[in-house]
Amino acid sequence: NALGGAWSGAAANNTAVGNDAMAANLTSAAVDNTTIGYQAGTAITSGASNVVIGSGAGVAITTANKTIFIGQGAGEAVTVTNTSNVSDGTVGIGFEAHKDLTSGTGNIGIGYYANRSVTSGARNLAIGYQSNKELQTGNDNVMIGYNAAASANDAGFDYNVGIGNYVFDGVASGIDAEGNVA
């Protein structure tokens, strides 16, 4: 049932492999998408230039453009990549990387649960197992390492750079941490 929906106009250069992959009704704006896996990109309607690989990856994408989600549940909640639908280059690679992202732009999460809970935070880079796992709305953070800032979840967690295992992992809810390097 890949590409199970109706195609409208010039929807072109799309590739879907897997049950219910890219199964929605595609408009002419839906071009150059690649989806592989059970329900991968199943809701894409007019999104373009997306790469979605993994069971349930990018399952809610409708109009997002130029995103990459690889891994089971990666980018699961993404519908659009920001409010104006501009191309943003969001990348999530790993089990449930960017799972809760709804409207944050320019985020990169690589690793198991990397940037998992980010919903509207922007320009966060998380590399490593559970790096930035609980962060929801923080912006402009760079976390590299095993459990780097894994429990930091305050809206005031912005402009921080942390490199190393467990760095910033002790930042509790309600604690604003801005502009720190560790």
Secondary structure, 3 states (H helix, E strand, C coil): CCCCCCECCCCCCCEEECCCCCCCCECCCCCCCEEECCCCCCCCCCCECCEEECCCCCCCCCCCECCEEECCCCCCCCCCCCCCCCCCCCEEECCCCCCCCCCCCCCEEECCCCCCCCCCCCCCEEECCCCCCCCCCCCCCEEECCCCCCCCCCCCEECCEEECCCCCCCCCCCCCEECCEC
